[in-house]
Amino acid sequence: MGGYLVQGNIAGSIGYLFMDWNARKTEIGYWLGDDYVGEGLATLACKQLIDHAFNDLGLRKVEINVATKNSKSKAIPEKLGFKQEGILRNYEYLNGEYHDRVIYGLLKEEWA
């Protein structure tokens, strides 16, 4: 995982959550502090990791998984051309409630 730095402050983090070399795929995970949401930082960083995954690492697929109720986080893969592949129901239990997770996938040939 790497950090986003804005004027010397850590604004968030991003990285590959795993590498499946057999299937030649990975998942990108990211987080932004509240003060930095909406500035395009996560989208820009995702673009760089996607380019690296396809062009340098030779991967065939990148996934991004986010909570179904997190509209700001869902907007990033949707803006980058990812396809919704499914929803995992009751994926995690946080703060006294279950949360579903939507899975987005992008294939190398879909990345312009």
Secondary structure, 3 states (H helix, E strand, C coil): CEEEEECCEEEEEEEEEEEECCCCEEEEEEEECHHHCCCCHHHHHHHHHHHHHHHHCCCCEEEEEEECCCHHHHHHHHHCCCEEEEEEEEEEEECCEEEEEEEEEEEHHHCC
